[in-house]
């Protein structure tokens, strides 16, 4: 029973964090346009950047933010495991794709011409 209470409390807390993060983002954008005539553009851009940074910071404190951070860390580990092709392999693959595309283009041109001829013969 106590786990369910903690889960619902953390769920409400996460919702509040997400709402605060969204409010910070919207607040930065609102400030940019609200102070359009009174404050220099550089300061207004800093307001947007500050609102964005605050929103991201608040979001990262939530459960969803923590899950996103763990996903990003896992992705970085997996990217390090990727074996990238050599220049020769890349060139050979590109040439193979180009040749296959030309062959398929020729095939579909012949097929289309044949079907056009057949249609014209049957109809007209």
C-alpha distance (Angstrom), angle and dihedral (degrees) to the residues before:
residue distance angle dihedral
X1 . . .
X2 3.81 . .
X3 3.82 91.2 .
X4 3.78 90.8 56.5
X5 3.80 90.8 49.8
X6 3.81 91.1 50.2
X7 3.80 90.8 47.4
X8 3.79 93.3 50.9
X9 3.80 91.4 45.5
X10 3.79 91.9 49.8
X11 3.81 88.6 45.5
X12 3.79 90.9 55.5
X13 3.79 90.5 44.0
X14 3.80 90.3 51.4
X15 3.79 91.2 50.2
X16 3.80 89.5 51.7
X17 3.82 90.4 49.3
X18 3.80 91.6 50.0
X19 3.80 91.4 48.4
X20 3.81 90.4 49.5
X21 3.81 90.3 48.9
X22 3.81 90.9 51.2
X23 3.81 90.3 46.1
X24 3.81 90.8 52.7
X25 3.81 91.2 51.1
X26 3.79 93.6 46.6
X27 3.80 90.9 42.5
X28 3.79 91.7 56.3
X29 3.80 91.5 50.1
X30 3.80 92.2 44.4
X31 3.81 91.4 51.2
X32 3.81 90.1 51.1
X33 3.79 92.2 59.4
X34 3.81 97.9 32.1
X35 3.81 93.0 58.5
X36 3.80 94.0 40.3
X37 3.80 95.6 124.4
X38 3.79 101.5 31.4
X39 3.82 106.7 45.4
X40 3.80 130.7 49.9
X41 3.77 116.9 -100.2
X42 3.81 93.9 -117.0
X43 3.81 90.5 59.3
X44 3.81 90.9 46.6
X45 3.81 90.3 51.9
X46 3.80 88.3 51.3
X47 3.81 88.1 53.2
X48 3.80 90.2 55.2
X49 3.80 91.9 46.3
X50 3.81 90.9 47.2
X51 3.80 91.8 49.9
X52 3.78 90.4 48.1
X53 3.82 92.6 48.5
X54 3.81 91.4 47.1
X55 3.81 91.2 48.2
X56 3.80 92.7 49.7
X57 3.80 91.2 45.5
X58 3.80 93.0 51.2
X59 3.81 91.0 44.5
X60 3.80 91.6 52.5
X61 3.82 89.3 56.9
X62 3.81 90.9 60.6
X63 3.78 126.2 84.9
X64 3.80 91.4 -106.9
X65 3.79 89.8 51.4
X66 3.80 91.4 51.3
X67 3.82 90.4 49.8
X68 3.80 89.9 49.4
X69 3.81 90.9 50.5
X70 3.82 91.7 50.7
X71 3.80 89.7 48.8
X72 3.81 91.0 51.3
X73 3.81 91.2 49.5
X74 3.81 90.9 49.4
X75 3.79 90.7 48.6
X76 3.79 91.3 52.9
X77 3.81 89.9 53.1
X78 3.81 91.2 49.9
X79 3.82 92.9 47.6
X80 3.80 89.1 57.0
X81 3.82 88.5 57.2
X82 3.82 93.7 56.8
X83 3.79 115.6 111.9
X84 3.79 106.7 -144.0
X85 3.82 119.0 -148.8
X86 3.78 120.8 -109.6
X87 3.79 122.1 -113.5
X88 3.81 90.6 -102.1
X89 3.82 92.6 51.6
X90 3.79 91.1 48.2
X91 3.81 92.3 49.6
X92 3.81 92.7 47.5
X93 3.79 92.1 48.6
X94 3.82 92.1 48.5
X95 3.80 90.9 50.4
X96 3.81 91.3 48.3
X97 3.81 91.0 51.2
X98 3.81 91.2 48.1
X99 3.83 93.0 49.6
X100 3.81 92.0 46.1
X101 3.80 89.8 49.8
X102 3.80 90.6 52.3
X103 3.82 91.2 48.8
X104 3.81 91.7 49.3
X105 3.81 90.7 46.3
X106 3.81 90.0 53.6
X107 3.82 91.6 46.1
X108 3.80 93.9 51.1
X109 3.82 91.7 44.3
X110 3.81 90.5 53.8
X111 3.81 91.2 44.8
X112 3.81 92.2 48.6
X113 3.81 92.1 47.0
X114 3.80 91.0 48.9
X115 3.80 93.1 48.9
X116 3.82 90.3 46.4
X117 3.80 90.5 51.4
X118 3.83 91.2 47.3
X119 3.81 92.1 48.2
X120 3.82 92.6 48.8
X121 3.81 90.4 47.6
X122 3.80 93.2 50.6
X123 3.80 97.2 41.3
X124 3.73 105.2 34.3
